[in-house]
Amino acid sequence: MLFFWGLAMNVELSARSRQILEAIVEDYIATAEPVGSSAVARRHAMTLSSATVRNVMANLEEMGLLTSPHTSAGRIPTEKAYRFYVDSLVALRQVSRDEKRQIINHCRKAGAGLSDILKETSRTLSQLSNYMGIVVAPSFNSDVFRHIEFIRLGHRKILAILVSSNGAVQNRLIETEEDHDPEELVRMGNYLNGMMQGLTITQARERVLAEMKNEKTKYDHLMSRALRISEQAVTVDGDDVFVEGQARILDQPEFSDAARMKEIYEAFEKKGIILQLLSRCMSADGVQIYIGSETSLSRSAGVSLVTSRFVTSSNTVGMLGVIGPTRMGYSSVIPIVDYTARMISRLLSEA
């Protein structure tokens, strides 16, 4: 079941106006060229004259749904038109058998590591949509602690391996004040694993800090050293963002202007902006669609974002989606994003 998020629109159109607007939007998505009245009548086999189509187009322009470039007699859709199209007109196509096979095979072949699966997912979304694929990993900090292990790498150097119940792994290189032999590191790991079982990563860190203030701990040499090491190992990080296919979106004709390309590319490089946007739809079910200036990705807008959340076996939530031009093939992208989110949720629940 798909649910769409969008701005409320108080637009009422006749059946004829809806038909013509749909034709213009779909022609412009396909060609990136302004659409004229004669082309609409000819391509869509309408039993209307070009003059009638032209009059309807003029009305749609007055309503703010179409605009006319100075160099052309044709019209192009506005953001308002795309929003109306997505909310009221778009006919979603079925995800093909081959697309389903690619989504399943590409994500499963990446291996058991969560980061590998999510990186491959962003790459697959980019390949199937021909736009930019993006995946935000479930917050490692809210996942449940499973295991910590320490490996001696050299004099006063330790590799700390922290594993969550979701299968996510974080590695930390730690420099210590004193050297530790392998057997001691095993005992430290056993002590910490017992202490932090059942806690989230954030709670585990809070428990470590609390135990470090405990008077009993200060007099237990092993416990004290284990806690000092784990303080560096169990750190609270930001979300991981996997982005693939930036070049695909910049290849679109509407981004051929160098200044606009630079602005949008810089927006993509600022992962904090993307995270802030995606956090708005973490709690919502189904597909979320942000069009143009709704995305806040760049001052001049021009890009749209289609996202859906996925859920892991431990009920932590991540986001995935596609970023493309406002002239995006919504009828294809929306079902691909929806299907991929459901398949990743299923795959991670089996892990």
N, C-alpha and C positions, 0 to 999 in steps of 0.2 A: 504494500500500500504506500503510495507516494503522497507526501504532504508538502506543499510549497509555501515558503515564507515570502512575503512581498509587501510593498507599500499599498495601503488601501487606495483603490482607484474608483472615483465616481464618474465613470465614463459609460455612457449608453450609446450604442451604435445599432443601426438597422442591420438586418441580415446582409443587405447589399454592401454596406460600408465595411462590415466585418470581413466579408469575402474579399473585397478589394484590398483592405489593409493586410490581411493574411498573405495575399499574393505578393504584395510589395515587399513585406518583411522577408518572405522566403526567397524571392528573387534576389534581394539585396544580400542576404546571407550567402547565396550561391555564387554571386558574381562580383560583389563589392563595387558595383557600378550603379549610379542613379537609375531609377526605374521610371520609364515613361508610360503614358496611358495606353498607347498603341501596343506596347510590349505586354502589358498586363492583359489586355483583351485578347491578344493573339496567343500568348503562351498558355493561358488558362482556359481557353475555349469558352469565354464568356459570351452570352447572348446579349451583349451590351455594346453600344458604339463607343468609339474612342472618346467622343465628346462627352458622353454620359460618365465614363470612367474618369475623365479629366475633371468634371464638375465635382464628383465624389472626392477625388484627391484634393481639390481645393478646399472642400469642407474639412477634410481630415487635417489639412495644414493649419486651418484656422483654429482647430481644436488642440493644436500642439503635438499631433501625432506624426506629422511629416514635416520635413524641411526641404528647401530647395537650394542646392549649391548655386553660387553665382554663375558658374561656368557651364551649367547644364539645365535643360528643360525638364529633366527627370526629378524625382523626389527620392529622399532617403528617410528611413525611420528615425525617430528620436528615441531617447531613453524611455519616454512615456509610452511610445509604441511598442518597444520590446517588452516592457512590463505588462502591458495589456495582452500582448501576444502570448507571453509565458503563462499568465494567469487565466486566460480565457480561450485562446485559440489553438495553441500548439497541440499537434497530434504526435504523441510519443511513439516511436517505433520500438519493436521488440529487439532485445539484445540477441544477436545472431548466435548460432551454435558455435561458430568459429571464435567469436569474441569471448563467449563463455569459456571455451577451452583455453584460450590464451590467458585469461584472467586466472583461472584455476592452476594451470600448469606453471605459469611464470612465478606465481606467488609461492607455490609449494616447492618448486625446485631450488628456491633460495636457501633452503636449509632450516634448521630449528631456531636459529637466532632471530629474535624479534626485529632487531635493526635491519637485518638482511631482508626479511619479509616485507617490511614497510618501505625500504628503499626500492625493492623490486616492484612493489605496488605503485609507487609514484611514477616509476619508469613505464609501467604498463598503461597507466592512465594517460600518460603523455602520448604514447604510441597509438593508442586506440582513438583518442580524441583529436590528435594532431595539434594539441595545444600544450599547456604546461600542467604537469601533474604535481600535486602537493599532498603530503601526508604529515600530520602532526601525531607523534607517538603519544600513547597514554602517559600521563604524568608518572614518572618513576617514583616520585616521592609519595604518592598516594597508594602505590602497590604494596602488597604484603611481603615482608622480608621472608626469604627462604633459607639462605645459606651465605656464610662468609668464609673465605679461605685466605691464608697468608702464605706466600711463597718467597723464600729468601733468594734475592738476585745477586747479592754481593755484600760487601762490608757496609753495614748500616743502610742497606737498601732492600725494601720489601715490596712485592706486588700484592695488593689487596684485591681480591675478586669478590664482588658483591652480586648475588643473584636474587632476583625477586620471584615471587610465586608465578608471575606471568611469563617467566623465562627470560626477561630482560637481564642483561649483564653489564655491569660497570667495573672497569679496571682502574685502579689508582696506584701510581708509583709513589711510595712513601719513603722519605729519608728519616731515619730514627736517630736519637741521641746516643744509643748504644746498640751493639750487635746482638742478634738473636739466632740461636741455632734452630734447625728445622723442627726438632721435637718440641721445643718450647712454643714455636708458632702453631703447631697442631693443637697443643693444650689451650693456647689463647683462643684459637678458632672455636674449639669445643665449648669453652666457657661463654663466649659471645653468642654462639648459635643457640645455646640454651636460654640465655637471657633475653634474646630479641625475638624468639618465636612468637608468631601471632600478631606482631606489631607491624604497622606500616613503616615505610622507610623513614618518614618524618618522625613518627613515634619512637622508632629505634634510636634515632639521633638524640631525641629528648631524653630517653632512658639512659643513654651513655653519659650525657652531660650531668644528669641527676646523680648517677652512680659515682661520678668523679668527685662529687662533693661529699660523698658518704665517708664518715670517719673510718669505718671498718675497711673500706677499700684502700685507704691511704696506707694501711699497715700490711696489706697483702701485696707483695711485690709483683706477682704474676698478674693479678687482677688489675693493678694500677697500670702496668705497662700495656696490657691488652686494651684497656680503655683509652689510653693515650693514642695508641695506633688506630683504634676504631674511630676515634674522633675525626681523624683525617680521612678515613675510608668512607664513613657514612656521612657524606655531605649532601646538601640539598641543592639540586641543580634545576635549571630551567628545562622547558620542554624541548625535545629533539624535533627538528623540522627537516623533512626530506623533500627536496625540490628537483624535478627533472624536466628538461625540455624548454628552458628559457628561450633558446634560439628559435623554437617552433613558433612561439607567439610573436616574436619580433620579426619573423619572416612575413607576417600578414601585411597586406598593402597599406592598411591605415596607419601602420607604424613606420612607414618609410622615411618620415621626417626625422632628421638626426636629433633635433632638440627633444622631440616627443619620445623617441626611442631611448634617449639618455635618461629622461625623467622616469619612465616606466621601469627601465632596468634598475635604476637606483632604488625604486620602491620595492622591487623584488628582492634586492640585496638586504633590505631591512626586515629581517625575520620577525622582529618585535611588532611591526605593523601588521604583518600577516597573522601572528598569534593573537593580537588584540582583536582583530576582525573575527577570527575563527572562534574565539572564546565566547562570542555573542550567540553562537548556535550550538554550544556543547550540550545544553540541556533540552534541546528540541529534537523531536523524532522526525524522521524522513528527510527529504531533500530540501536544502536551503538554497535560495537563489538571490544573489546580489548583482544588480545591473548598474554599470557605469558609476556615477557618483555615489551610489549606495555603498560601494566597496571601501571608499576612503583610501584606496591604494595610491592614487596620484591626483594632483590638483586638476589636471585636465580630463580625468576619468578615462573613458574609452575602453575599459576592461570590465569583464563580468566574472563572477565566481559562482560555481555550482559545487556545493559540498553536502556531505552526509557524515554522520558520526558512526563509529563502530565500537563494539563493546567486547572486552576480553573476558576470559573465564572468571577473573576475580572482580568483574564489574567495573573496572576502570575504563575510561572513555577516551578514544582518540578521534581524530577527524581526518577525512580525506576529501579530495576534490580536484576540480579542474579550473584553471584560470585561462581565459581566452578573451578575444575582443568582444565588445557588445554585439558585434555581428557574428555571434557564436551559433553553431548548429545545435540549438537547445534540444531539438527533438531526438538527437542521437546522444548528446552528452548526458542529459538527465538520467536516462535509464542505465547508462554505463556506470555512472557514479553510484546510483542506487544499488545495482547488482554487485558492484565491487565491494561496497560497504557491507552488504549482507554476507558475502562470501568470506571476507576477512574476519568478520565476527564469528562465523562458523569455524573457520580454520583455527583461530586463536582459542576458541572454546574447547577445541579438541586437543590443544597442546598440553 
